Amino acid sequence: MSTAVTRELKNLVKTGVYVLGSRQSIRAVAHGKAKLLIIAKNARPDLRDRALYLAKLSGVPVYTFPGTSVELGVALGKPFRVSMLAVIDEGSSQILRAARQASRQ
């Protein structure tokens, strides 16, 4: 798991604007509000496919979080599972850059 992405996720929670959950994330991508879509590796296949399709149409970059939805929730400091989140505004975090670099590796 990329420590840079995890660190920037914590910073995003403090300073950025984001939506949690597959339904809201897919809606944000479809409406062109999302700057980045983060999907846990164990997200439901039907939701993953729909989100990837809409992200490709909208030109939104997608980062597949290498951990499970439980680990993504922990990385965000939430006491519940998070299968998907959409970044609306990154605030002072560098989540877009960190996700791009982690995807290349």
C-alpha positions as a Markdown table, in Angstrom:
| # | Residue | x | y | z |
|---|---|---|---|---|
| 1 | Met | 0.0 | 0.0 | 0.0 |
| 2 | Ser | 1.4 | 3.4 | -1.0 |
| 3 | Thr | 2.2 | 5.4 | 2.1 |
| 4 | Ala | 2.1 | 8.6 | 0.1 |
| 5 | Val | -1.5 | 8.0 | -1.0 |
| 6 | Thr | -2.5 | 7.0 | 2.6 |
| 7 | Arg | -0.9 | 10.2 | 3.9 |
| 8 | Glu | -2.6 | 12.3 | 1.3 |
| 9 | Leu | -6.0 | 10.7 | 2.0 |
| 10 | Lys | -5.7 | 11.8 | 5.6 |
| 11 | Asn | -4.8 | 15.3 | 4.5 |
| 12 | Leu | -7.8 | 15.2 | 2.1 |
| 13 | Val | -10.2 | 14.4 | 4.9 |
| 14 | Lys | -8.9 | 17.4 | 6.8 |
| 15 | Thr | -8.8 | 20.0 | 4.0 |
| 16 | Gly | -10.6 | 18.7 | 0.9 |
| 17 | Val | -14.1 | 18.0 | -0.3 |
| 18 | Tyr | -15.0 | 14.4 | -1.2 |
| 19 | Val | -18.0 | 12.1 | -1.3 |
| 20 | Leu | -18.0 | 8.6 | 0.1 |
| 21 | Gly | -19.8 | 5.5 | -1.2 |
| 22 | Ser | -20.4 | 4.1 | -4.6 |
| 23 | Arg | -23.8 | 5.7 | -5.2 |
| 24 | Gln | -22.6 | 9.3 | -4.5 |
| 25 | Ser | -19.2 | 8.7 | -6.1 |
| 26 | Ile | -20.8 | 7.4 | -9.4 |
| 27 | Arg | -23.1 | 10.4 | -9.3 |
| 28 | Ala | -20.3 | 12.9 | -8.9 |
| 29 | Val | -18.4 | 11.3 | -11.8 |
| 30 | Ala | -21.4 | 11.3 | -14.0 |
| 31 | His | -22.1 | 15.0 | -13.3 |
| 32 | Gly | -18.5 | 15.9 | -14.0 |
| 33 | Lys | -17.8 | 17.1 | -10.4 |
| 34 | Ala | -15.1 | 14.6 | -9.5 |
| 35 | Lys | -11.4 | 15.2 | -10.1 |
| 36 | Leu | -10.4 | 11.7 | -9.0 |
| 37 | Leu | -12.1 | 8.4 | -8.3 |
| 38 | Ile | -10.7 | 6.0 | -5.8 |
| 39 | Ile | -12.0 | 2.4 | -5.8 |
| 40 | Ala | -11.1 | -0.3 | -3.2 |
| 41 | Lys | -9.7 | -3.5 | -4.8 |
| 42 | Asn | -12.6 | -5.5 | -3.4 |
| 43 | Ala | -15.4 | -3.2 | -4.6 |
| 44 | Arg | -18.4 | -5.0 | -6.1 |
| 45 | Pro | -17.7 | -5.9 | -9.7 |
| 46 | Asp | -20.9 | -4.4 | -11.1 |
| 47 | Leu | -20.3 | -1.1 | -9.3 |
| 48 | Arg | -16.6 | -1.1 | -10.3 |
| 49 | Asp | -17.5 | -1.6 | -14.0 |
| 50 | Arg | -20.1 | 1.2 | -14.0 |
| 51 | Ala | -17.8 | 3.6 | -12.2 |
| 52 | Leu | -14.9 | 2.8 | -14.6 |
| 53 | Tyr | -17.2 | 3.2 | -17.6 |
| 54 | Leu | -18.5 | 6.6 | -16.4 |
| 55 | Ala | -15.0 | 7.8 | -15.4 |
| 56 | Lys | -13.7 | 6.9 | -18.9 |
| 57 | Leu | -16.5 | 8.9 | -20.5 |
| 58 | Ser | -16.0 | 11.8 | -18.2 |
| 59 | Gly | -12.2 | 11.8 | -18.4 |
| 60 | Val | -11.8 | 11.3 | -14.6 |
| 61 | Pro | -8.7 | 9.5 | -13.5 |
| 62 | Val | -9.2 | 6.4 | -11.5 |
| 63 | Tyr | -6.9 | 5.0 | -8.7 |
| 64 | Thr | -7.5 | 1.5 | -7.5 |
| 65 | Phe | -6.7 | 1.4 | -3.8 |
| 66 | Pro | -4.5 | -1.7 | -3.2 |
| 67 | Gly | -6.3 | -2.5 | 0.1 |
| 68 | Thr | -9.8 | -3.7 | 0.9 |
| 69 | Ser | -12.7 | -1.4 | 1.6 |
| 70 | Val | -12.1 | -1.9 | 5.3 |
| 71 | Glu | -8.5 | -0.7 | 4.9 |
| 72 | Leu | -9.6 | 2.3 | 2.8 |
| 73 | Gly | -12.1 | 3.2 | 5.5 |
| 74 | Val | -9.2 | 3.1 | 8.1 |
| 75 | Ala | -7.0 | 5.2 | 5.8 |
| 76 | Leu | -9.7 | 7.8 | 5.8 |
| 77 | Gly | -10.1 | 7.6 | 9.6 |
| 78 | Lys | -13.6 | 6.3 | 9.3 |
| 79 | Pro | -15.1 | 3.5 | 11.4 |
| 80 | Phe | -16.7 | 1.8 | 8.5 |
| 81 | Arg | -16.0 | 0.3 | 5.1 |
| 82 | Val | -15.5 | 2.6 | 2.1 |
| 83 | Ser | -15.6 | 0.9 | -1.3 |
| 84 | Met | -15.4 | 4.1 | -3.4 |
| 85 | Leu | -14.8 | 7.8 | -3.0 |
| 86 | Ala | -14.7 | 10.7 | -5.4 |
| 87 | Val | -12.5 | 13.7 | -4.8 |
| 88 | Ile | -14.3 | 16.9 | -5.6 |
| 89 | Asp | -11.7 | 19.4 | -4.3 |
| 90 | Glu | -8.3 | 18.2 | -3.1 |
| 91 | Gly | -7.8 | 21.1 | -0.7 |
| 92 | Ser | -4.2 | 21.4 | 0.4 |
| 93 | Ser | -3.6 | 17.6 | -0.2 |
| 94 | Gln | -1.6 | 16.4 | -3.1 |
| 95 | Ile | -3.8 | 13.3 | -3.6 |
| 96 | Leu | -4.1 | 13.7 | -7.4 |
| 97 | Arg | -0.3 | 13.7 | -7.8 |
| 98 | Ala | 0.2 | 10.9 | -5.3 |
| 99 | Ala | -2.4 | 8.7 | -6.9 |
| 100 | Arg | -0.9 | 9.4 | -10.4 |
| 101 | Gln | 2.6 | 8.4 | -9.2 |
| 102 | Ala | 1.3 | 5.3 | -7.3 |
| 103 | Ser | -0.5 | 4.2 | -10.4 |
| 104 | Arg | 2.7 | 4.3 | -12.5 |
| 105 | Gln | 4.6 | 2.0 | -10.1 |
